[in-house]
Amino acid sequence: MTKKLLFIAAALTVAACSKDDSTSPSINSENGGNINSTVPATFTQKVLIETFTGAGQSQCTDGFVKLDNILSTNSTKAIPVSIHYSDAMEINQYTTLQSAFSNGAAPQFPSAMINRTASLGMLIFNRTQWQSNFDVNKVKAASCGLSIKTTVNGTQGTAEVHCGFNSALVGNYTVTAYLVEENVTGTGNYYDQRNGYNTTSGHQYYNVGDPIINFNHKYVLRKVVSTELGDALNNSNIKFGGEEIKTYTFSTSGINSANLYVVAFISKNGSTSTDKFVLNAQKVKIGNTQNWD
């Protein structure tokens, strides 16, 4: 076989492999990678769990247990983000979300929003309500989904967030992108975790100290790389097969990139608590690509 024929055969083989790969429901590739060009007709419904927590809040250790129970059996559907208050990990998003979603009620710790979806007129739930609201949201049919391509060069990162739809939707929609650090430790009062269950026999945090020194804080929201309440999506793209891409650049200075993830989600933007909610969410480790799933 001539060299020219060999080259053509090899090219056809690569093209065939590429076509097969494009039909794969999910790709999580390192060092970037490409997003499938066709928006799929179906998506996996995932659930964003935004918890309000703080190192100085002694009841939060029980919230960690409740969250771990959800994650232990729903690792592919649950996407946790911890939003800190009054400690070294607090950022302005705490105040933004409390103002937008609390209806003026005093904050409780721990509490959480589950896909920012209301139940019995409430959007922010105490820890005894997390599991039941998660179970309701995880079985909903997904009308949209996301894929994310990320790159990092030194302390500069980029996230290319693809928003895809499998049906036409009425209303206004936004996409929000977070930087989340999975493991954060530090020294001093603003990192050491108060523990209200140190003397509660049988509890997971029994007899481990109060405060817990060098506590490992999980899923910590470090930055909002979109606008705080999300960037508007063009209504003309919200249809079967519709897609919109938002690209965000950010600095990772002062953040451990080895533990860093991008979390992005699509929300409905309404005027009442029952008319605004998260439709779907996606997560990828920085430097990787998470394709449609």
N, C-alpha and C positions, 0 to 999 in steps of 0.2 A: 504494500500500500504506500502511495507517495506521501511525502510530508504534508502536502496540501490536504489530501483526503483525511489523514490522521487529525489534522487541526480541525477540520469541519466536524468529524465524528466526536471529538472531544467537546467542541462547542455545543453540539446538540445534546450531549450527555449532561453538561452543566445546565443548559436551558431546561431540560426535563426535570432535573433535581430542583431547580429554582421554582418551577411551576408547582411541583409537589409540596415544597416547603410553604408556598404562599397559601395553601389551603389548610395549613396547620392551625388549630384553634388558638394556640398560645405559644409564644416564643419569649424567653427571657434570656437574652444574649448579652455577653460581656462586651465592653469597649464599643458601645453604640449599637450598631445593627440597624436594619431597615424595618420600617412599619409596613405591613401589608397594605397595598394600595386600595383594595376593595373593602369597604365597610361591610362587616358581616350582617346577616339577617337576624342573628340571635346573639345575646350577650349573657354572661354570667352576672346575676344580681349580687352585688357586694354591698356591705353595710359599713358606713363610717361611724365610728364610736368616738365622739369628742368628749373626753372626761375633763372635768374641772377639779384640779388637785393642788396640793401645795406641801412643801416639806414641813411647814409648821402646823399642818392640820392633822390632828391625832387620829381622826376617824378614817383617814384615807387608806390606811393599811388594810382595812376591811374591803375598801373599794378595789384594791389591787387583787384581792382574792376573787371577788365577783367578776372582775375583768378576765382574770386568768381562766376561770371556769368557762367563760364564753369562748375564749381563744383556743382552749385545749381541744374542743370538738368542732371548731369552725375556722380553722386556720386559713382556709382558702377564701372565705367569704367575709371575715371580719377584718376591718382596717382601723386599728386604734391610733388615736392621737391624744397625748396628754397636754392640757393647757394649764400652765402653772400660774399660781397666784401668790404674791407676797413672799417670794424667795428668789434665789439667784437665777432661776430659769424663767421668770415671768417676762413676757413681752406684751406689747400693746394689744395683741389680739384678744387677750382675756377681757379687757375693758370693752373692746368692740363687740364681742359676742354677748357679753352680759347685757350691754345696752340694747342690742338688736333683738335678743331672744328671751330675756328674763321677765318681761312685762312688769318691770319695776320691783320684783320680789328680791328680798335679800338673798345673796348667794349661799348655797349650802355646799358642804364638802364631806365626802365626794359627791359629785352629781355628774350627769352626762346627757348629751343629746345623741339620739340614735337616728342617724340619717336626717337629723333636724326635722323629724316627723312628729306631729302632735298626737297626743292621746289624752282623752278626757280634758281637752283644753290646755294641756301643758306640753311644752317642748323640752324642758329640762327636768330630768327624772332623778329621784334618789336611787341609791344602789340596789334596793330591793326590786326595782322596776326595770332594770337593764335587760335581764334575760328575756322576759316576756316580750318587751318591745323589739328586741333583736330578733326573736323568733318570728314575729309578725312581718318584719321588714325583709328578712332573708329569703322568703318564699314568694315575694312579689315578682311579677313579670317585668323584665328590664326593657325599657323603651329606648335606652341609649347605653353607650359604653365608651371606654377610653383606652387609648394606647399611649405610651410615653417613651420617647427616646431621649436619653440623657448622655451628656458628655462632661468630662471634667479635665481641666488642664491647670495643674498647680492648684491655686485657690479660686479659680474661675470655673463656674459651671453653667451649663445650658440645659434647659428642659424644653423639649418640643412636645406639646400636649395635643393629641388628636382627639376630638370629640365627634363621635359618630352616632347616628340615629337610625332606627328601623321603623319609625312611624312619624307622622306629622303630629306636632303638639301645639296646643294653644297656650299663649302666655309669653312671658319673658324669662329667659334662662341665662345663667352665668356659669363660668368655670373658675374654680379657685385652685391655686397650687401652693402646697406647703412644703417646707423642708423639715424633716423629722429625724431626730437623732435617737437611735434605738437604745443606747446605753450611755447614761451621763452620771458621773460621780464627781464629788468635790469634797472639800473640807470646810467645817464651820457650820454655824447655825442655819445658814441659808441653803445648805445641802443635806445636813443630817435630818433624817425623817422622824418626826414625832410619831409615837406608836401607842394608841389608846388601848391596845390589846396585849400589852406586855404581860399583864397579870391574868389574862383570860385563858384558863387551862383548855387545851384542845384546839385553840385557834392557831392558824398557820404562823402568826407572828407572836405567839406566846414565848415569853422568856428570851427574846432576842435583843432586848434593850429599848429604852425610851429616853432619849432619841436613839435611832439606829445609826451608828456612825458609819461613814463611807457607804451609804445606801446607794444601790444601783437604780436610778430613775429610768423608767422605760418609756419609749415612744414620745419623747419630749419635742414639742413644737418649738423649733428654733427660729424660723423665719416664715413670713408669708411673702411669696415671690410674685404673686398676682396682686391686685388690689385686695384689701382686707375682706370685703364681702363679695368678691368675684368680678370677673370681667365679662361684659355682655357678649352673648353669642348672637349672630345675625339670624333673624327669624327665617330668612330664605333658605338657610341650611338645615333647619329643623324639619326634616322630611325623610321618607324612606330612602336610605342610601346617602343621606346628607352628611357632610363632614365639615368641620371647621378646625383650623390649627392655630394654636397660640404658642409663641416661643418666648421663653423667659430666660434671662441671664441673671446670675447672682454670684456673690462671693461666699466661699466656704471658710474664710479666715476665722479662726477661733473655734471651729467646729471639727470634730473628728470625722473626716470623710469616710473612714472605714466603717462607720456605723450610720451613715447618712442615707436617707431615702427621700424620694419625691412622692408625695401623696397628692393626687389631683381628683377633683370631683365636680360633677355637674349639678347645679341647683336650680329649682324654680324660684323666681323672685316675685313674691306676692306681697300684699298689704296686710294680711292677717296671718295668724299662726298656722291656720289650716291650709293656707294657700302658698306656703313656702316650705320647701323640703328638698333633700338631696335625692336625686334620681339614681345615681350610680357613682362609684369611686374606683380608683386604681392606684397601685403602688409599685414602685420599682427602686431598686438600689441604685445609688448614684454611679454613673458610668455605664449603666446597662440599659437595655431596651426591653420593655414589657409590651408585647403585641396585644392586639385585640383578643379577648377571651370572653 
